[in-house]
């Protein structure tokens, strides 16, 4: 793939699926795969490294912390950052489609929508589907940008991503990125992507009611906390 793409995979106890995920991503021809081990107690780091990933440690747990550690570790030669989950539910073969509009200069931020693509039965809970749709309504009302999901499969130029000023340390990271991109008047694009049932391990959110409620609260509070300030944000100048 050209330009050079760094794929960041935040992971917590994903030893079972992560090897196949890394190999599938590398098979696309990306510049590098960075697996961020977010305090795993299993062999996630060792399996990922054996599969060909560069492993970065972020021992203090938090999805946003793991993503930020991955961004900090991107190779200086990389031009585009792409995010994908490590449980095998995202389909790596869609990475080129997510990256292409950025590579050809037609978009600044691209996200794959699981709700618009083909989903395996049981791959998303009803609560996850509802959360994506509610977030879409809020974002459209606040910024006029159409999103239907908060999918982890997304891409942006590295310099543009670092200029966003991301701060969220837990599950609100994905929503914050969408909000900052929209508030900064970047060219945002959502494309349909397929989604599968996780390929191993246990969900940290969807399979646990308490964790799911905690994530939902964090996402909601992130929107409320950022909305007023981002409405007044200066636009991020798009590249020619």
LUMFIVO-982089 format. One line per field, with one value per residue: residue number from 0; residue in one letter; x, y, z of N, C-alpha, C in turn. Coordinates in Angstrom, 3 decimals. Atoms other than C-alpha are relative to their C-alpha. Example, Ala and Ser with C-alpha at 12.3 -4.5 7.8 and 13.67 -1.06 7.14 Angstrom:
BEGIN
i <- c(0/1)
aa <- c(A/S)
nxx <- c(0.890/-0.820)
nyy <- c(-1.190/-1.190)
nzz <- c(0.000/-0.060)
caxx <- c(12.300/13.670)
cayy <- c(-4.500/-1.060)
cazz <- c(7.800/7.140)
cxx <- c(0.900/-0.770)
cyy <- c(1.200/1.090)
czz <- c(0.000/0.730)
***
This chain:
BEGIN
i <- c(0/1/2/3/4/5/6/7/8/9/10/11/12/13/14/15/16/17/18/19/20/21/22/23/24/25/26/27/28/29/30/31/32/33/34/35/36/37/38/39/40/41/42/43/44/45/46/47/48/49/50/51/52/53/54/55/56/57/58/59/60/61/62/63/64/65/66/67/68/69/70/71/72/73/74/75/76/77/78/79/80/81/82/83/84/85/86/87/88/89/90/91/92/93/94/95/96/97/98/99/100/101/102/103/104/105/106/107/108/109/110/111/112/113/114/115/116/117/118/119/120/121/122/123/124/125/126/127/128/129/130/131/132/133/134/135/136/137/138/139/140/141/142/143/144/145/146/147/148/149/150/151/152/153/154/155/156/157/158/159/160/161/162/163/164/165/166/167/168/169/170/171/172/173/174/175/176/177/178/179/180/181/182/183/184/185/186/187/188/189/190/191/192/193/194/195/196/197/198/199/200/201/202/203/204/205/206/207/208/209/210/211/212/213/214/215/216/217/218/219/220/221/222/223/224/225/226/227/228/229/230/231/232/233/234/235/236/237/238/239)
aa <- c(X/X/X/X/X/X/X/X/X/X/X/X/X/X/X/X/X/X/X/X/X/X/X/X/X/X/X/X/X/X/X/X/X/X/X/X/X/X/X/X/X/X/X/X/X/X/X/X/X/X/X/X/X/X/X/X/X/X/X/X/X/X/X/X/X/X/X/X/X/X/X/X/X/X/X/X/X/X/X/X/X/X/X/X/X/X/X/X/X/X/X/X/X/X/X/X/X/X/X/X/X/X/X/X/X/X/X/X/X/X/X/X/X/X/X/X/X/X/X/X/X/X/X/X/X/X/X/X/X/X/X/X/X/X/X/X/X/X/X/X/X/X/X/X/X/X/X/X/X/X/X/X/X/X/X/X/X/X/X/X/X/X/X/X/X/X/X/X/X/X/X/X/X/X/X/X/X/X/X/X/X/X/X/X/X/X/X/X/X/X/X/X/X/X/X/X/X/X/X/X/X/X/X/X/X/X/X/X/X/X/X/X/X/X/X/X/X/X/X/X/X/X/X/X/X/X/X/X/X/X/X/X/X/X/X/X/X/X/X/X)
nxx <- c(0.844/-0.637/-1.206/-0.352/1.094/-0.221/1.246/-0.079/0.953/0.000/0.368/0.027/0.301/0.480/-1.012/0.574/0.182/-0.874/-0.963/0.627/0.291/-1.256/-0.411/0.918/-0.287/-1.287/0.158/0.499/-1.157/-0.143/-1.358/-0.288/1.106/-0.348/0.936/-0.192/0.426/0.565/0.029/0.504/-0.513/-0.234/-1.162/0.279/-1.200/-0.888/0.640/-0.013/-1.374/-0.332/0.724/-0.633/0.332/-0.833/0.832/-0.212/0.689/0.732/0.466/1.174/1.089/0.860/-0.037/-0.603/-1.425/-0.646/-0.037/-0.974/-1.332/-0.261/-0.284/-1.326/-1.011/0.005/-1.264/-0.038/0.209/1.397/0.802/1.399/0.261/1.257/0.292/0.839/0.020/-0.814/0.773/0.384/1.351/-0.204/-0.490/-1.168/0.024/0.633/-0.944/-0.287/1.143/0.057/-1.170/-0.059/0.423/-1.022/-1.163/0.223/0.258/1.416/0.529/-0.994/0.290/0.882/0.386/0.839/1.252/0.468/1.460/0.351/-0.563/0.567/-0.383/0.343/0.979/-0.593/-1.281/0.261/1.182/0.956/-0.454/-1.047/0.650/0.718/-0.987/-0.519/1.018/0.177/-1.171/0.156/0.979/-0.614/-1.053/0.624/0.625/-0.989/-1.022/0.454/-0.745/0.783/-0.598/0.980/-0.689/-1.242/-0.851/-1.436/-0.714/-0.015/-1.324/-0.256/-1.421/-0.632/-0.124/1.343/0.430/-0.707/0.474/1.341/-0.053/0.776/-0.217/0.774/-0.865/0.692/0.821/0.469/-1.008/0.517/0.951/-0.747/-0.655/1.028/0.431/-1.060/-0.112/1.153/-0.076/-1.101/0.428/-0.705/0.857/0.274/0.666/0.317/0.254/0.442/-0.977/0.558/-0.349/0.147/-0.077/-1.406/-0.625/-0.514/-0.022/1.261/0.212/-0.184/1.155/1.310/0.391/0.068/0.961/-0.578/-0.993/0.728/0.594/-1.097/-0.440/1.061/-0.068/-1.201/0.241/0.968/-0.618/-0.989/0.702/0.478/-1.142/-0.721/0.840/0.014/-1.322/-0.374/0.788/-0.723/-1.378/-0.468/-0.083/-1.291/-0.187/-0.211/-1.070/0.413)
nyy <- c(-1.201/-1.306/-0.278/0.896/0.065/0.670/0.510/0.067/0.966/0.043/1.359/0.419/1.436/0.506/0.957/0.984/-0.462/-1.067/0.480/-0.002/-1.384/-0.619/0.596/-0.451/-1.400/-0.060/0.542/-1.072/-0.756/-1.256/-0.352/0.621/0.288/-0.278/0.546/-0.622/0.894/-0.893/0.651/1.368/1.015/1.218/-0.055/-0.884/-0.660/0.982/0.512/-1.080/-0.169/1.160/-0.130/-1.039/-1.354/-0.697/-0.063/-1.128/0.225/-1.080/0.823/-0.559/0.359/-1.041/0.104/-1.214/0.022/0.937/-0.628/-1.088/0.601/0.439/-1.183/-0.479/0.945/0.125/-0.223/-1.343/0.045/0.312/-1.162/0.196/0.888/0.735/0.728/1.183/0.752/1.205/1.201/0.681/-0.368/-0.840/0.785/-0.727/-0.223/-1.282/-1.087/-0.807/-0.845/-1.093/-0.852/-0.547/-1.410/-0.873/0.066/-0.734/-1.401/-0.370/-0.054/-0.175/0.987/1.035/1.023/1.074/0.189/1.379/0.010/-0.093/1.145/1.305/0.427/1.346/0.021/-0.027/-0.715/-1.207/0.087/-1.082/-1.221/-0.606/-0.571/-1.194/-1.024/-0.566/-0.840/-1.201/-0.846/-0.587/-1.088/-1.098/-0.597/-0.712/-1.211/-0.955/-0.390/0.198/1.101/1.227/1.258/0.960/0.980/-0.402/1.136/-0.173/0.032/-1.391/-0.423/-1.429/-0.307/-0.051/-1.373/-0.496/0.666/-0.589/-1.371/-0.007/-0.268/1.029/0.029/1.051/1.113/1.287/0.398/-1.141/-0.394/0.007/-1.105/-1.258/-0.188/-0.416/-1.349/-0.956/-0.076/-0.741/-1.376/-0.632/-0.152/0.908/0.734/1.284/0.962/1.300/1.012/1.278/1.076/1.204/0.210/1.406/0.386/0.067/1.274/0.662/-0.828/-0.512/-1.431/-0.807/-0.894/0.482/1.215/-0.262/-1.088/-1.099/-0.664/-0.654/-1.224/-0.921/-0.542/-0.877/-1.241/-0.720/-0.552/-1.093/-1.119/-0.577/-0.883/-1.183/-0.783/-0.598/-0.612/-1.463/-0.517/0.304/-0.853/-1.256/0.292/-0.510/1.072/0.556/-0.258/1.217/-0.054/-0.134)
nzz <- c(0.000/-0.063/-0.767/-1.103/-0.979/-1.278/-0.571/-1.458/-0.546/-1.466/-0.417/-1.396/-0.102/1.291/0.466/0.926/1.386/0.486/0.990/1.328/0.380/0.440/1.280/1.051/0.290/0.682/1.354/0.867/0.452/-0.723/-0.400/-1.288/-0.911/-1.391/-0.977/-1.303/-1.077/-1.008/-1.307/0.122/-0.923/0.773/0.884/1.137/0.515/0.617/1.219/0.985/0.473/0.820/1.268/0.802/-0.446/-0.981/-1.195/-0.898/-1.266/-0.663/-1.126/-0.672/0.901/0.538/1.462/0.522/-0.320/0.923/1.322/-0.038/-0.011/1.364/0.813/-0.381/0.459/1.462/0.691/0.598/1.443/0.305/0.393/-0.376/-1.130/0.086/-1.231/0.142/-1.247/0.007/-0.306/1.235/0.460/1.182/1.136/0.501/1.447/0.263/-0.269/1.195/0.351/-0.969/0.210/1.364/0.166/-0.587/0.886/1.246/-0.313/0.035/-1.362/-1.056/-1.039/0.537/-0.963/0.503/-0.743/-0.130/0.099/1.414/0.696/-0.350/-1.344/-0.436/-1.089/-1.328/-0.057/-0.783/-0.839/0.260/-0.656/0.826/1.181/-0.444/-0.360/1.240/0.628/-0.824/0.231/1.327/-0.089/-0.736/0.817/1.121/-0.530/-0.491/0.966/1.363/0.617/-0.106/-0.441/-0.500/-0.824/-0.651/0.326/-0.210/1.277/0.433/0.452/0.125/0.139/-1.313/-0.475/-0.291/-1.229/-1.136/-0.168/-0.582/-1.438/-0.700/-1.449/-0.666/-0.365/-0.068/1.143/0.768/1.002/1.370/0.153/-0.031/1.293/0.955/-0.343/0.306/1.462/0.500/-0.476/0.705/1.388/0.895/0.921/-0.644/0.875/-0.583/1.013/-0.582/-0.170/-0.602/-1.412/-0.353/-1.403/-0.403/0.342/-1.199/-1.187/-0.523/0.164/-1.205/-0.137/0.418/-0.693/-1.428/-0.175/-0.762/0.845/1.077/-0.533/-0.265/1.280/0.507/-0.770/0.398/1.332/-0.132/-0.706/0.912/0.927/-0.705/-0.452/1.115/1.028/-0.012/0.311/1.377/0.895/0.142/0.392/1.266/0.967/0.352/1.425/0.780/0.976/1.386)
caxx <- c(0.000/1.139/1.503/3.079/0.401/0.883/-1.851/-2.410/-4.086/-4.904/-5.126/-6.100/-5.931/-6.352/-3.752/-6.151/-7.067/-4.204/-1.762/-4.158/-5.157/-1.536/-0.768/-3.886/-3.009/0.614/-0.547/-2.156/1.285/1.143/4.265/4.023/1.681/1.858/0.170/-0.314/-0.445/-2.708/-1.802/-2.630/-2.256/-2.022/0.455/-0.935/2.409/4.414/1.907/1.696/5.479/5.840/3.290/5.363/3.987/5.997/4.693/4.358/3.441/0.779/0.395/-2.186/-5.425/-7.673/-8.619/-7.693/-4.377/-3.572/-4.494/-2.417/0.575/0.232/0.148/3.260/5.078/4.346/7.414/8.546/8.329/4.642/2.094/-1.297/-2.462/-5.146/-6.826/-8.332/-9.384/-7.397/-10.252/-10.735/-14.159/-12.922/-12.088/-8.507/-9.255/-11.266/-8.206/-7.295/-10.826/-10.640/-7.188/-7.793/-9.806/-7.057/-4.296/-5.955/-6.705/-10.506/-10.975/-9.143/-10.804/-12.366/-14.281/-15.762/-19.419/-20.327/-23.978/-23.944/-21.930/-22.594/-22.607/-22.402/-25.262/-24.304/-21.269/-22.824/-25.224/-28.441/-26.914/-23.893/-26.096/-28.245/-25.186/-23.833/-27.096/-27.515/-23.953/-24.709/-27.750/-25.803/-22.867/-25.113/-27.025/-23.899/-21.600/-23.633/-21.491/-23.144/-21.909/-23.811/-21.236/-18.255/-16.313/-12.684/-11.727/-10.689/-7.798/-6.265/-2.974/-0.492/0.147/-3.570/-4.252/-1.598/-2.990/-6.416/-5.276/-6.824/-7.255/-9.758/-8.115/-10.841/-13.770/-14.608/-11.524/-13.334/-16.150/-13.688/-11.799/-15.014/-16.055/-12.690/-12.495/-16.005/-15.519/-12.232/-14.124/-12.080/-13.471/-15.081/-16.180/-17.887/-17.834/-19.556/-17.342/-18.076/-18.007/-17.616/-18.093/-14.825/-12.387/-11.450/-11.240/-13.911/-15.396/-14.415/-17.689/-20.459/-20.353/-20.469/-23.418/-21.484/-18.613/-21.090/-22.902/-19.582/-18.517/-21.889/-21.599/-18.045/-19.102/-22.088/-20.074/-17.350/-19.859/-21.350/-17.943/-16.494/-19.484/-19.577/-15.837/-15.396/-18.193/-15.912/-12.746/-10.653/-10.859/-7.976/-6.608/-6.921/-4.011/-4.243)
cayy <- c(0.000/3.547/5.872/4.296/3.197/2.386/0.201/0.565/-2.274/-1.608/-4.902/-6.232/-10.010/-10.927/-13.728/-16.044/-13.860/-11.344/-13.508/-13.988/-10.318/-9.183/-11.620/-10.586/-6.896/-7.424/-9.407/-6.217/-4.633/-1.910/-0.121/-1.438/-2.959/-1.590/-3.692/-1.812/-4.196/-2.425/-4.389/-7.885/-10.808/-13.370/-13.879/-11.103/-9.304/-12.443/-13.743/-10.360/-10.024/-13.552/-12.696/-9.703/-6.745/-4.123/-4.303/-1.220/-1.393/0.858/-0.762/1.667/0.370/2.540/2.265/5.895/5.491/2.499/4.371/7.380/5.153/3.688/7.136/8.151/5.067/5.554/5.300/8.778/7.639/6.692/9.034/7.549/6.038/3.377/1.817/-1.654/-3.811/-6.879/-9.305/-10.247/-8.621/-5.937/-7.238/-6.269/-6.570/-3.324/-1.319/-0.339/0.989/3.074/4.425/5.123/8.398/9.822/8.651/10.213/13.481/13.322/12.986/13.898/11.414/8.107/5.685/2.316/1.896/-1.540/-0.542/0.141/-2.952/-6.667/-7.883/-11.452/-12.330/-11.437/-9.348/-6.217/-6.060/-4.020/-1.559/-1.018/-0.447/2.031/3.849/4.295/5.692/8.078/9.327/9.870/11.998/14.085/14.640/15.585/18.037/19.623/19.689/18.720/15.620/12.276/9.285/6.112/4.360/4.707/1.950/1.389/0.891/4.399/6.293/9.752/11.334/11.162/14.907/15.663/13.120/14.589/18.076/17.037/17.316/14.043/13.783/11.018/8.094/5.455/4.377/7.902/8.051/7.083/9.573/12.323/11.751/12.032/15.157/16.861/16.004/17.352/20.466/21.163/21.137/18.281/16.369/13.389/10.274/7.098/3.929/0.564/-2.200/-5.773/-6.897/-10.341/-12.063/-11.818/-14.613/-15.499/-14.238/-12.313/-8.888/-6.181/-4.295/-6.007/-9.239/-7.571/-5.437/-3.399/-2.679/-1.867/0.652/2.174/2.568/4.065/6.610/7.512/8.015/10.168/12.287/12.757/14.215/16.563/17.670/18.400/19.662/23.309/23.864/22.164/24.237/27.238/25.495/26.998/25.007/22.669/23.767/20.950/20.115/21.018)
cazz <- c(0.000/-0.658/1.121/4.211/6.689/10.369/11.828/15.580/17.464/21.146/23.028/26.429/26.886/23.216/23.024/21.190/18.172/17.952/16.005/13.105/13.189/12.910/10.101/8.157/8.477/7.454/4.414/3.063/2.782/5.440/6.629/10.189/12.759/16.293/18.958/22.221/25.167/27.652/30.779/29.542/31.933/29.143/26.271/24.032/23.711/22.926/20.371/18.640/18.442/17.068/14.359/13.233/15.177/17.006/20.572/22.763/26.439/27.979/31.421/32.831/31.406/29.286/25.617/24.958/26.742/24.549/21.365/22.408/23.140/19.666/18.080/20.029/18.736/15.018/12.800/11.643/8.019/8.291/6.714/7.628/10.910/10.881/13.915/14.182/17.126/18.114/18.705/15.044/14.744/12.348/8.872/7.870/4.151/4.474/5.548/1.945/1.384/4.565/3.718/0.000/0.317/2.541/0.216/-2.824/-1.014/-1.085/2.706/5.906/8.263/7.218/9.413/8.599/9.562/10.847/10.817/7.075/6.143/6.503/10.107/11.310/13.636/17.190/16.252/17.784/20.689/20.378/22.851/20.590/17.559/19.485/20.845/17.326/16.046/18.987/18.549/14.868/15.662/18.186/15.824/12.927/15.107/16.553/13.518/10.470/9.825/9.132/11.141/11.976/14.159/16.483/14.780/15.798/12.123/11.062/9.472/9.338/8.277/11.149/11.304/11.211/13.970/16.241/15.643/16.968/20.593/21.737/25.514/26.324/28.110/28.096/25.908/24.784/22.514/19.302/19.848/20.749/17.498/15.477/17.354/16.964/13.269/12.697/14.832/13.045/9.727/8.349/5.405/7.133/5.298/6.471/4.365/4.929/6.340/7.321/10.939/12.489/15.807/17.753/16.881/20.457/24.008/25.889/25.233/27.698/27.104/25.168/27.133/30.532/31.649/34.211/31.826/29.064/31.246/32.295/28.661/27.715/30.527/29.505/25.873/26.868/29.301/26.683/24.236/26.800/28.076/24.650/22.682/23.818/23.637/20.262/18.743/19.308/18.097/15.324/12.103/11.329/7.985/5.469/3.230/-0.393)
cxx <- c(0.875/-1.087/0.205/-1.038/0.456/-1.344/0.200/-1.102/0.096/-0.524/0.019/-0.457/-0.652/0.986/-0.562/-0.148/1.124/1.006/-0.556/-0.302/1.261/0.417/-0.900/0.272/1.320/-0.106/-0.502/1.165/0.158/1.448/0.395/-1.310/0.507/-1.097/0.322/-0.579/-0.403/-0.156/-0.541/0.635/0.201/1.189/-0.214/1.272/0.896/-0.572/0.046/1.396/0.406/-0.666/0.551/-0.320/1.126/-0.882/0.436/-0.795/-0.651/-0.661/-1.196/-1.185/-0.884/0.137/0.664/1.485/0.749/0.108/1.044/1.427/0.376/0.350/1.406/1.117/0.099/1.369/-0.003/-0.254/-1.456/-0.784/-1.448/-0.078/-1.367/-0.168/-0.906/0.037/0.743/-0.750/-0.450/-1.370/0.048/0.651/1.170/-0.028/-0.692/0.940/0.323/-1.150/-0.124/1.129/-0.061/-0.451/0.988/1.211/-0.207/-0.432/-1.454/-0.648/1.155/-0.145/-0.998/-0.262/-0.862/-1.240/-0.407/-1.506/-0.468/0.535/-0.696/0.522/-0.388/-0.983/0.732/1.297/-0.117/-1.246/-0.985/0.424/1.079/-0.579/-0.700/0.970/0.566/-0.986/-0.232/1.166/-0.100/-0.958/0.615/1.051/-0.577/-0.635/1.019/0.901/-0.411/0.721/-0.750/0.881/-1.125/0.588/1.152/1.026/1.468/0.797/-0.085/1.423/0.058/1.494/0.611/0.092/-1.351/-0.524/0.660/-0.453/-1.383/0.013/-0.817/0.376/-0.661/0.866/-0.701/-0.874/-0.537/0.937/-0.582/-0.966/0.722/0.670/-1.002/-0.444/1.050/0.193/-1.141/0.065/1.124/-0.246/0.862/-1.012/-0.163/-0.802/-0.221/-0.315/-0.464/1.158/-0.701/0.480/-0.343/-0.125/1.477/0.539/0.621/0.003/-1.378/-0.078/0.177/-1.222/-1.300/-0.450/-0.191/-0.880/0.619/1.008/-0.679/-0.629/1.071/0.481/-1.031/0.019/1.201/-0.189/-0.939/0.632/1.063/-0.670/-0.411/1.151/0.659/-0.850/0.096/1.344/0.392/-0.805/0.728/1.425/0.349/0.083/1.424/0.172/0.295/1.138/-0.555/0.107)
cyy <- c(1.245/1.046/-0.950/0.102/-0.752/-0.415/-0.212/-0.909/0.016/-1.356/-0.157/-1.452/-0.548/-1.016/-0.971/0.530/0.858/-0.472/0.031/1.420/0.672/-0.540/0.476/1.453/0.130/-0.484/1.043/0.814/1.340/0.211/-0.678/-0.281/0.216/-0.570/0.631/-0.918/0.852/-0.692/-1.410/-0.929/-1.328/0.245/0.902/0.570/-0.985/-0.525/1.057/0.188/-1.150/0.068/1.113/1.419/0.595/0.251/1.157/-0.264/1.281/-0.636/0.547/-0.157/1.193/-0.010/1.225/0.062/-0.905/0.610/1.108/-0.534/-0.501/1.160/0.516/-0.873/-0.124/0.328/1.384/0.016/-0.268/1.273/-0.083/-0.973/-0.636/-0.785/-1.190/-0.752/-1.325/-1.288/-0.767/0.374/0.957/-0.834/0.740/0.290/1.312/1.177/0.810/0.930/1.185/0.993/0.754/1.459/0.993/0.055/0.816/1.455/0.419/0.062/0.163/-1.047/-0.993/-1.045/-1.053/-0.157/-1.458/-0.083/0.089/-1.178/-1.289/-0.423/-1.446/0.095/-0.043/0.770/1.317/-0.212/1.105/1.319/0.709/0.658/1.300/1.130/0.672/0.942/1.286/0.956/0.686/1.176/1.217/0.726/0.774/1.304/1.053/0.546/-0.186/-1.101/-1.304/-1.181/-0.918/-0.922/0.672/-1.119/0.271/0.036/1.376/0.380/1.508/0.190/0.228/1.430/0.595/-0.601/0.632/1.424/0.073/0.359/-0.979/-0.069/-1.183/-1.245/-1.354/-0.184/1.167/0.428/0.081/1.152/1.343/0.267/0.480/1.438/1.029/0.153/0.835/1.465/0.771/0.171/-0.814/-0.694/-1.420/-0.895/-1.297/-0.972/-1.295/-0.987/-1.194/-0.143/-1.435/-0.180/-0.119/-1.418/-0.721/0.963/0.485/1.504/0.720/0.868/-0.731/-1.243/0.192/1.222/1.188/0.779/0.741/1.300/1.054/0.650/0.967/1.340/0.829/0.667/1.202/1.223/0.669/0.975/1.288/0.915/0.763/0.889/1.520/0.573/-0.232/0.818/1.309/-0.206/0.640/-1.149/-0.468/0.131/-1.288/0.205/0.150/-1.329)
czz <- c(0.000/0.223/1.178/1.122/1.239/0.562/1.496/0.514/1.525/0.475/1.516/0.037/-1.272/-0.584/-1.034/-1.423/-0.569/-1.044/-1.410/-0.466/-0.545/-1.362/-1.144/-0.382/-0.766/-1.443/-0.983/-0.557/0.679/0.423/1.314/0.736/1.417/0.891/1.355/1.064/1.196/1.354/-0.026/1.037/-0.709/-0.943/-1.216/-0.619/-0.739/-1.312/-1.099/-0.585/-0.917/-1.370/-0.874/0.397/0.833/1.216/0.892/1.269/0.501/1.219/0.765/-0.939/-0.362/-1.505/-0.617/0.284/-0.967/-1.401/-0.052/0.004/-1.388/-0.910/0.293/-0.568/-1.518/-0.582/-0.665/-1.502/-0.390/-0.279/0.466/1.174/-0.173/1.293/-0.310/1.328/-0.142/0.241/-1.240/-0.519/-1.186/-1.097/-0.645/-1.492/-0.370/0.268/-1.258/-0.384/0.945/-0.244/-1.330/-0.118/0.620/-0.918/-1.267/0.224/-0.014/1.379/0.975/1.103/-0.571/1.080/-0.681/0.852/-0.023/-0.192/-1.450/-0.812/0.393/1.368/0.226/1.166/1.336/0.103/0.758/0.834/-0.395/0.631/-0.812/-1.251/0.373/0.330/-1.247/-0.649/0.796/-0.192/-1.358/0.001/0.689/-0.850/-1.188/0.479/0.397/-1.093/-1.453/-0.749/0.240/0.390/0.471/1.053/0.734/-0.181/0.305/-1.291/-0.654/-0.392/-0.147/-0.239/1.381/0.517/0.371/1.309/1.217/0.266/0.653/1.481/0.812/1.478/0.696/0.223/0.027/-1.236/-0.827/-1.122/-1.408/-0.250/-0.004/-1.341/-1.046/0.264/-0.374/-1.507/-0.576/0.398/-0.687/-1.483/-0.968/-0.901/0.532/-0.937/0.757/-1.120/0.658/0.099/0.642/1.445/0.376/1.511/0.360/-0.183/1.185/1.163/0.402/-0.163/1.328/0.279/-0.271/0.747/1.488/0.225/0.713/-0.842/-1.138/0.452/0.278/-1.285/-0.559/0.733/-0.431/-1.369/0.084/0.656/-0.862/-0.956/0.695/0.395/-1.146/-0.904/-0.021/-0.407/-1.446/-0.995/-0.269/-0.495/-1.346/-0.992/-0.227/-1.491/-0.733/-0.977/-1.404/-0.703)
***
